[in-house]
Amino acid sequence: MKRGKTENLANILNQFLENTALERGLQERQVVRVVYQTLGQLGSQYLRKVEVRGGVLYLHLTSAALRQELYMSRMAFIERINVQIGRKVVQELRVM
């Protein structure tokens, strides 16, 4: 057998993930992690549930004040999440 060009393992894994549905699931898990980091310890205590489905981020909150604040600044919040992930994964935010 003749040796071919060597490639970085990270590049090979990224190519594999791009061609499968696994990438979308991994990105959605990253969104959940970044939401908790962005809200911090104080804001995270009011989160009941965080979901990402089809580019929509669903936040279920127990605090009406936090719900209203996130609703009013939803575009900035979406932008912050997407910047931290490095891709436009979240297009819409629904606060419940």
WORAJO-V612513 format. One line per field, one symbol per residue. phi: phi as a letter, one per 20 degrees, with the letter a starting at -180 (. if undefined). burial: 1 if it has 9 or more other C-alpha atoms within 8 Angstrom, else 0. A space follows every 10 residues. Layout:
BEGIN
phi=???
burial=???
END
This chain:
BEGIN
phi=.efdfecfff ffffffffec ffffffffff fgfffffffm fffffeeebc ccclndeddd dedfffgfff ffdfffffff ffffenbeed dbccdc
burial=0000000000 0100001000 0010001101 1101110010 0011011001 0100111111 1000011001 1001001100 1110100011 101110
END
